[in-house]
């Protein structure tokens, strides 16, 4: 369902609202929970090999994830 946050476990060091925000955005972009989860958990060359979830634990990384 588009616009529904994907179901992921909390990531250590990431504020809960940030986790909700990026999971919801990934759900909107992919319109598929499995694809969104795969993207969130996969290393991304645009994030220097970090996963979007790893990168989003910092303010700068969060902004980079939002910009992708």
C-alpha positions in Angstrom: 0.0 0.0 0.0 1.5 3.3 -1.0 2.3 5.7 1.8 2.4 3.0 4.4 5.6 2.9 6.5 7.5 -0.3 6.0 7.8 -2.6 9.0 11.4 -2.5 10.2 12.9 -3.0 13.6 14.4 0.0 15.4 18.0 0.8 14.3 20.3 1.6 17.2 21.3 5.2 17.3 18.5 6.4 15.1 15.8 8.7 16.5 12.4 6.9 16.2 10.8 9.7 14.2 13.7 9.6 11.7 13.2 5.8 11.3 9.5 6.3 10.7 10.1 9.1 8.2 12.6 7.2 6.0 10.5 4.0 6.1 7.4 5.9 5.1 9.2 7.6 2.3 10.7 4.4 1.0 7.2 2.9 1.1 5.9 5.7 -1.0 8.7 5.6 -3.5 8.6 1.8 -4.0 4.9 1.2 -3.4 6.0 -2.3 -2.2 7.1 -3.1 1.3 9.5 -5.9 0.3 11.3 -3.6 -2.3 11.4 -0.8 0.2 12.9 -3.0 2.9 15.5 -4.4 0.4 16.5 -0.8 -0.5 16.7 0.3 3.1 18.9 -2.7 4.1 21.2 -2.8 1.0 24.6 -1.0 0.7 24.2 2.0 -1.6 27.2 3.4 -3.6 25.7 6.9 -3.2 26.1 6.5 0.6 29.7 5.3 0.4 28.6 1.7 0.7 26.4 2.2 3.8 22.8 1.1 3.8 20.2 3.9 4.0 19.4 2.7 7.5 23.1 3.0 8.6 23.6 6.4 6.9 20.4 7.8 8.4 21.8 7.5 12.0 23.6 10.9 11.5 22.0 14.2 10.5 24.2 14.5 7.4 23.5 10.9 6.4 19.8 11.3 6.9 19.8 14.2 4.5 21.8 12.2 1.9 19.2 9.4 2.2 16.4 11.9 1.7 18.2 13.3 -1.4 18.6 10.0 -3.1 
